């Protein structure tokens, strides 16, 4: 077996290996793998490797850095991210991991997933072989509870009775954003949700992809006081978050989240109104199987018809 740098020419074979070895509901396309790695600004080519034997890819590992300080909640410790990994044998996996660890030595902890432009919030619960492998490589499981992806067929969705009532108040509007709303939306996110939601929502979705209409803004008077980030098969150029599993979601897929309201309006049922209103708009646009990803609020989303379909466990290596 030959260990070497992972190259864009390896993407088709690497995606095929991923899809062959992993559960079918985590299947991806070569185009999406390339978008989340080689084409992403946080990709670390110097720490990403492939294993080949007789000209055939036997494994690969993709590493990404954290894009900006303060992107993540909690302690802002130095970290890199293991974006994706697949291998045919434990020997190949160990060679890939050893090479990646050496390449990122001194850069902090290694998290599985959770990168900007991620596939995984953590290790899927079905991937018991991967959990065992990571544990053998010094990774530790963190947290008592997993993160969840929930799904619902919006053909069966109707806003719960009374959920949209807060939107009937004078001066209250829930609307799809245009470029004219970007400044007010960014002010809101910096004020209420600095870090990842600001970076990945406004900058990536609006400025980089020109998909303002996928973001709903809650105006109370002239001020944005809430938002909902959505995606759909028809409007989204590059799926992010849970919508990376679009192959499993099927035709007319969609996604919702993150979603939030300001401190100023909490406790007045605006959060439920934003959620119900955005989901109803997705339904009207033809979205069927809709995903809400990377959340612990299972009971809350159950009220809107969503059921758990994926669970992920956080794994972290302390670094070297």
Buried (B, 14 or more C-beta within 10 A) or exposed (E): EEBEEBEEEBBBBBBBBBBEBBEEBBBBBBEBBBBBBBEBEBBBBEBBBBBBEEEEBBBBBBBBBBBEEEBBEEEEEEBBBBBBBBBBEEEBBBBBBEBBBEBBEEBBBBBBBBBBBBBBBBBBBBBEEBBEBBEEBBBEBEEEEBBBBBBBBBEEBEBEEEBBEBBEEEEBEBBBBEEEBBEBBBEBBEBBBEBBBBBBBBBBBBEEBEBBBBBBBBBBEEBBBBBBBBBBBEBBEBBBBBBBBBBBBEEBBBBBBBBBBBEEBBEBBBBBBBBBBBBBBBBEBBBBBBBBBBBEEBEBBEEBBBEBBBBBBBBBBEBE
